[in-house]
């Protein structure tokens, strides 16, 4: 796959010498006769949240394991902090935090003991009590610190896993489906935490099968069947899926077919997507910000009273389905 570098917010302020924290070129990973990921290329800018979106079994976890040095590439190259992760020494590995899908801490230890053990693995000073408390407060577990972990809820165990990933303050975080199996309220709290971490100069690589979580990310890779379908910003994904943006127009009276026909002839209107109600329709335009004023001017000239006009943002579930459909059609 030829990777075209998208323009991210703030890119114009970055130094041309600033290297991405992760660079992947033509990565392929096979296990015997089975190819889990094929010809994957992307980069992750420093200080960004990179979302890796796709259904279960699409190759997201295999990619993360290649990025953390667990799996060597079958073909292609992986660079993290400028070098292959398979060659990391202890100090380089301390710059990385990895939260796996499954809970891997000790169920018979308390919350505090588990976090203390994780800290010891990274060689943190014995005078680390303040840091442990700070992290447990960050994930809202400090008041539960003396609970035996097996007696805590699944959501609390996910938060403890996140705490163990953060305890040594890594610059780069790999979070493999961190919100899987948790309720929507906790899922939103997790993303609030991730955004907070980003403000503290952490780079986050987050895999998820909840496609709508793409809206929280700066850059999104859409993956299916071991291949990257596309990489773009969230707004760019919507535009790529539908070749434009959508605008909903509601008139004061019923919108007849003659009015729809006139709308269709307007320069900014690419096509009418669907009739929503007798007096409301959804349009596909190139850019909503420029199309809306033109439609308003047109309505005044035509003496058609518009009650409401606004951009419609299709949910990322629909965007993902459309992107997969187009990829399958192209193949």
N, C-alpha and C positions, 0 to 999 in steps of 0.2 A: 504493500500500500504506500503510495506517495503521500507523505504528510505535508499539508499546507499549513504553515504557522498562522493561527488566527491572531487578531489584534485584541489584546485584553485591556480593560480599564487600567490606566496608569502606565502602560507600556511606553508612552512617549516620555515619561520621566525617568525610565530606567537607563542605566548605563549600557552601552552596546557591549561592554566587556562582561556584564553580569551573566553568568551561566545559569541555566536552569538547574534546580537541585536534582532532578531526574531526567535522563535522556535515554530513550529506548529506540533502537533502530532494527527493524526487520526481525524482531524476536519471534522465534518458533520454539515450542517445547513439546517434545514427543515422549511417550512412554511405550516403548515397543512399537507396535503398529498403530497405536492411537495417538493422534495429534491433538493436544488439548488447546493450544493457542497457535495461531498461524500468521506469520508476517505482520506482527504488531509493532507499530511505530507511534511514539508520542513524546511529549516533553511536559514537565511540570515546573512552572515558574516558582521561584522562591517566594514564600509568603502567601501562596495561593491555597485555595481549597479545590482540589481536583476530584471530581466525582466520576467513579467508574460504574456505569449503570448497565444492568442487564439481568435477564432471568437466571434462576438457579441453574448451574451447569454450563454457563456460557463461557467459563474460563477466567472469571475474575480472580478467584483465590489462587489459581495456578500462576497468574500474572504477579500477584502480590508476593508469592513465595519466590518467584524469580527475582523480583526487585529487592527482596531482603536477603538474597544469597542462599536460601534453602535449596532451590533448584538451579543448577547451572543451565545456561541456554543450550538447546540443541543446535540452533542457528541464531545468528544475529548478535547484537551487543546490548548490554545494560550498563549504564553509568549512574551511580548515586554519589553525590558530592564529588564528582569528577573521577571516580574510579569504580571498577567492578565490585559489587557487594560480596562476591565470593572471596575477595582478597582482603576484606575488612579485618583490621586488628581490633583489639578490645576497645581502644579509645574511639575508633570510628563507629563501632557498634553501639557505643553509649550515646551517640548522637541520634540514634533511631529508636522509636518506640513502636511496638507491634501488638495490636489487639486482635487476637484470632476470633473466628466465629464462635468456637465452643469455649465454655468455661474450663480453664486449665489450672486454677488455683486449688488449694487444699480445703475440702469441705469440713474437716474436723478442727481446723484452726479458726480463731476469731477473725473478724474483719480486719482489726488492727494487726494481728499476727501475720495474716496473709500479705498485707501491704508492707510490713516491716521485712518480711522474707524477700519480697520482690525488690525492695530497696537494697538489700544486702547483695543480691545477685549483680547489681551494678556497682558494687564497691562503695556505696555511699557511706559517709562518716557515721560513727555511732551516735553522734550528736545530730540526729536527723528527726527527732520528735516534732520539731516545729514544722518541718516540711511535710511529714505524714499528716499532721493535723490540718495543715493548709489544703492538702489535696483532698482529704476526706470531707472537709467543709465545701470544697469546690464541687464535689459530686453529691453533696447532701447526705453523707453517710457518717459524719462524725458522731452523732448521738447514738448510732448503732454500732460503734466500734468494738464493743465487747460481746456482740452476738456471735454465736457459732455460725459459720458461713452456711452450713447445710440447712440451718433454720431460717435463712433469709429468703426473700422472694426472688423470682427469676430476674425481675427488673433491678433489684438491689445487687444481684450478682453481676449483671452487666455493668452497673456503675462501678463496682469494685474492680472489674477487669479494666475499665477505663482508667481508674485511679492507679492501678499497677502499671499501666502503660505510660502514665504521665509522671510518675513519682520522681524519676531522675531528670526531668525537664529536658526531654529530647527536642532537637530542632525540627526533626521530621517524624511525622506520625503516620503509620499505616493502620487504618481502622477497617477491618474486614467484616462487613455487614454488622456494624455496631448496633443498629436499631432493629435487627431481626427479632421478631417475636415479642416485642414490647408494645405497650399501649400507646396511642397517639399523643397523649399528654407527655409521657416520658420521652417519646421520640422527639418532640419539639424541644424539651429541655436539653436533650443531647445536642441538638443542632445549635441551641443557644450557647452551650459550652464550647462547641467547635468554633463558632464565630468569635467567642471571647478569646480562645487560644490563638486564632488568627491575628487578632489585634496585638497579641504579645509576640508576634514575629515567628510563630510556628507555621510550618508548611504541612498541610494535611492531604493525605491520599485516602479517600473514603470509597469503599465499594458498597453497593446497595442494590437490592432488587425492587426497592420502592422507587419507581421511576419519578414520581413527583418530587422526590428529594433533590432532583437536579436543580430546582430553583434556588437552593441554598449555595450552590457552587459557583466558582468563578469560571471554571472550564470543565466540560463534561465529555467523557469518552463513552460512546454508546456501543456496547458489545453484544454479540449474538453468535452462537456456534463457533466460538474460538477466534472470531475475527472482529476487528473494530469497524463498525459501519461508518462512523463519522466522529469528529472531535470539533467542538465549537463551544461558544458561550451559550447559556440557556436561551437568550433571545435569538441567537444565531441558529440554534437547533429548530426552533419553531419556524423560522423563516425558511430554513433548508427543507423542512418536511413538507411545507405547503407552498413553497416558492412565493412567499409574500406574507402579509399580515392580514388580520381580519378586523372588520368594523361592523358593528350592529347599528342599524338605522331604524328608528321608530318614528312614524309620521302621526300627525294628529288624527287624521281619518284613515280609512282603509286604504292600503296600498294596492292599487289594481295592477294588472299586467302591463298597461300602458306606461305607468310610472316606473315599473321595474325595467321595462325596455329602455326608457330614457336613462335610467341609472347605469345600465349596462354599457351605454354608449359613451359614458364619461371617460376621459383619458386615464384618470388614476384607478379606475375599476377594472380589474382583470376578469372577474366573473362573479356571478351571484352563486353563493354556496347553497343556501337553503332559505325557504320562507319559514320564519319562526312563529309568527302569529299573523292574523289578517292585516295588521298594520306595521309589521316588523320583519326585516330581512337581514341576512348576514352576507357581507360582501368580502371578496378577496381583493386586496389592494397591494401595491408595491410597498408603500410605507404609510402607516396609519397617521403619523404626525403631519404629513403633507396632504393626504387624501381628505381628512376630515374638514379642514377649512374650505377645500374646493367643493366638497359636497354641500356644505352650508351655503356657499355663494350660489351654487347651482339651484338649491331649493328656494332661495329668495327670488331668483330670477324667474323660476317656474311657478312662483306663488304656492309652493308646497310647504306647509308648516311642519317642521321637524320637532317632535316632542323630546327625543333623546337621540344622541349619537355618541358612541364610545368604542374604544378598541376592545376586542374580545381576545383573551389569552386562552387558547385551548390547553387543557390539562396535559401534563407531560406523559401520562399514560397514552393518550391519543397520539401525541407526537411520536412516541416510541413505536407504536403500532404502524404509523404511517411511514416512518423511516425503514422499518423492517420490511414492510410491503414493497417499498420502492427498491430496496436492495435485492429482494427475491425476484422482482420483475426484471431488473437489470441483468441478473444472472441468467 
